[in-house]
Amino acid sequence: MPKILLVSDDENLNKIITQALAKTSTAVIVSTDESAILNYAEKNLISLIVIDENIKNPDALILCKKLQAFNIRENIAIISVINPDTDNVEILKLTNAYVTKPVNEKVLAACVNTNLKLKKAIDTLSTNNSELAKSLYQLDVLYNTSTGLAGSLDKQKLINIMIDGLEKSLSFSLSSTLVFNDEHNIDLIINSLYAVSPRLEHSLKLRAILSYRALFDKKRIPYDININDIKVIKNIKHPLEEYDLNILKFDNLFAPINVGEKFFGLIEVFREADFSQEDTTCFQTLARQVSLPLENASLYDEIKKTNIKLEKLERLKSEFISIVSHELRTPLTAIKNSLEICLSGKAGEVSSIMDKFLNMAQRNVTRLSGIINDLLDLSKVEAGKMDFKFEKANINTPVEFIKNTFENVAKDKNITLTLEKDDNIARTYYDNQRIEQVMSNLVSNAIKFTNENGNIIIKTENISLKDIDRTKLAGIENVSFYENYIKVSVKDSGIGIAPEDQKKVFDQFQQIENSLNRKNGGTGLGLPIAKQLIEAHKGFIWVESELNRGTTFSFVIPVLSEKEKFILDLDKEIAKAKACNQSLLLVLIKEFQGKDKSFISEIQEGKISIIRKTANTKEAYFSQEDANFFAVMIPEADKFAQSFIEKKIESTIKPDTQEQTDSKYDILYSSATFPEGGADAKELFEFVENSLNKEVSQNDLAEV
């Protein structure tokens, strides 16, 4: 029943108003005590106030102003009772409605009913708005939590994101989350507003176990656990206060957490205030929402474990091949030397029959030696242990050498071997021995699979990136492109390769000849090794062929600048550092051209030494726009070495004998270590380069 407060000291008026309001199903309280009136209003104990304009103590106008200070007009209506000839306009502004004297009971009752209905409508609207705001907030939390869950593959982080979302949307007092990482790793995560007493912690563990077992009533439970198997992780907000067993009497919500069809854990939350239906829906949604990300995280963990096993197997395979190859090479060398001695006649006279069989043995020993070398090369390339010696030269040199080497072999089959070289071929960095190895594989294959009276054309030319058909490069990982390339191709008129077999020619232990014409032996390792050697040069190799119309193998290697060559060397040193779990230091110095004293020139001339050079230390000098650069990489150098070198550079730039503002040299320098500065050569170099650019920007700003 609505309560109405009547503020009047006129007994006759009070009687009239009380009688009038008795018919409106309201309770009337009469008071002239200002403190009591304000208390009623402040605590919202009344629905409406009727105030007599003529009351003197308290003063009607002052009382209305005080009520206004409580900002109650939206919650409690005020009706003033005024004289018909009043000129008190201010009191009319401070009240919701008024009735004039003498009071008409019907008018008063109608006025009161209207204001009470208005108040009820406002209260309903306020409640609805509050619930709507809460629903919108919970939806926002659900959206943000969903976004957070989608961005992680860490199970522990996913559970924390879910709990955080529940705390924001439900404002729980305590949450208890049982998580089965595996049979021997079970966590109970307690997130609580206050500290948790020892007996409450014990009770929560028991409660979690009982809830877990209840979920599998009459079914086989995944894990049989007891209280000692559970590790407790507590996150407490206010540790100075403590929850005890009484919190178990709070309202609570419970839900299992599943990963696909598998059980992962369960969660229970407690709150002193009762949970609404909307709260329950939000809770169940969040508990289900974490399921798919947890499933993805589980799959990711399985993939990682599988990859680790595969990497271990691959490493064992490479080590096995390497060990076996080395063990075979030793006795094979002795056999080869013995055969040469026998064939030379130093061990006695060799008959024609003996010579035939000894030569046969020698050919097969040579063939076996080639197979062992291929296996060793393959294991070195796969393990990242293949040594490369990149030097700037003309690629026509190794190409001509291989052409001349195989010319007589081609003549034995009446095959014409032709070289079409570009005399203006660009000079670039490459490993001469490895390019010869690649060319030897390609030319020997071409001769092997070309019939008598056929022809083979070797060609070298300059091309640009736009001339490369990138569809030929499918399946190549970590592709880096450069502006200009050198292309080498070996085209034969041989038996060709079927389209379905072209995809397999660079796979290990695959034979590329027509399966109906397997006259030639081989390990099938030549082309896979060639592919890896070319890719180590940051190039590509591919095949184009038609059955019975010949085959063309082509490869390109980039025309590298000094800077690009340095980054290539850096990439190889980082690969070694990764394999050996070591660090590496990169230092970059920048000096603008046209300076009186050149720091970089004096390093080149050996007048300044900032590092102790070793066989593995690599340096590069290059120019870019209006600046010269000096870059150096130092394997197995850590942050201590970085600090030492930077201090040495600084002391050289500003000797102790000079003022700090007076630099002997005008340079910028930066350094970074692997792996902190970057995961690969490109990232590490960009890191130090950006540090230099940042320093330049700051200096320019300082000058402005």
MOLIN-V475806 format. One line per field, one symbol per residue. ss: DSSP state (h for helix, s for strand, l for the rest). A space follows every 10 residues. Layout:
ss=???
//
This chain:
ss=llssssslll hhhhhhhhhh hhllllssss lllhhhhhhh hhlllllsss sslllllllh hhhhhhhhhl llllllssss ssllllllhh hhhlllssss llllhhhhhh hhhhhhhhhh hhhhhhhhhh hhhhhhhhhh hhhhhhhhhh llllhhhhhh hhhhhhhhhh lllsssssss ssllssssss sssssslhhh hhhhhhhhhh hhhhhlllll llllllhhhs ssssssssss ssslhhhhhl sssssssssl lsssssssss slllllhhhh hhhhhhhhhh hhhhhhhhhh hhhhhhhhhh hhhhhhhhhh hhhhhhhhhh hhhhhhhhhh hhhhllllll lhhhhhhhhh hhhhhhhhhh hhhhhhhhhh hhhlllllll sssllhhhhh hhhhhhhhhh hhlllsssss lllllllsss lhhhhhhhhh hhhhhhhhll llllssssss sssshhhllh hhhlllllll lllsssssss ssllllllhh hhllllllll llllllllll lllllhhhhh hhhhhhllls ssssssllls ssssssssll lhhhhhhhhh hhhhhhhhhh lllsssssss ssllllllhh hhhhllllll lllllllsss ssssllssss ssssslllhh hhhhhhhhhh hhhlllllll lllllllsss ssssllllll hhhhhhhhhh hhhhhhhhhh hhhl
//
